[in-house]
Amino acid sequence: MYQYSLVWFINLYIVSIEESDKSNDLDERIENLNNHFTYSIYRNVCRSLFEKDKLLFSLILCIGILKGKDKVDDSEWRFLLTGGVALDNPVPNPAEEWLQDKAWGELVRCQEFSALKELYKHVIENADKWKEVYDNPAPHSMDLPDPWHLSLSPMQKLIVLRCLRPDKIVPGVQDFIVEHIGRSYIEPPTLTWLAVSLIQTLAVPLYLCCHQVLIPCLL
């Protein structure tokens, strides 16, 4: 659906070279350049995205950065996206009155990860504590029952949230992004003519698709 040209991408990089903070220290200069260019990509791509796609783009950008630093386990990332492969679950649901079988099946499948191997057993033995997480209006903001809150990584906590309360995965993802790359990456910038003109060149045409009730002179 979305397409961006190489010329456009290169122009953003050139602008970042010119506008990012300068430093005589090479490592600091590279960090400044990376930070400026990353946010420039986010800011300019967001202008062309539908609102529903902006958070997904932020997450993909965040995961890409973390992968570059070897801080993301690919199998955990796939599980977060899919919930794993659904098979017959040999472990009976210990709390059928509030825990859905689909959610329980995903919790059991979490045992494929060493950090989450004993999770489903802990849910069986401490169903009341986990029901508090399930019933909380903001489960993404509360501490998981001990010892899981301190032993799990942010990605693993997202997996647990996906299993228990998939309806709260959006604010959970927002917290994840803020923790790793900053709040600015969940606050899409407003579109202004000045911001667009700063990255525009004579070699790249600019097309404005105006809504029938939009007044172009007010841009």
SULSULVEN-V862338 format. One line per field, one symbol per residue. psi: psi as a letter, one per 30 degrees, with the letter a starting at -180 (. if undefined). A space follows every 10 residues. Layout:
psi=???
This chain:
psi=ekkkleeeee eeeeeeeefl klkfkeeeee eeeeeeeeee eeeeeffgkl effeeeeeee eeeeeeefgh gkkeeeeeee efglkjlkjf jkkfifffjk eeeeeeeeff ffkefgegee eeeefheeef eeeefkfiff flklkkgeef fkleeeeeee eeeeiffgfe feeeeeeeee flffggikll kleeeeffgk lffjlkkkjk lfgkjeff.
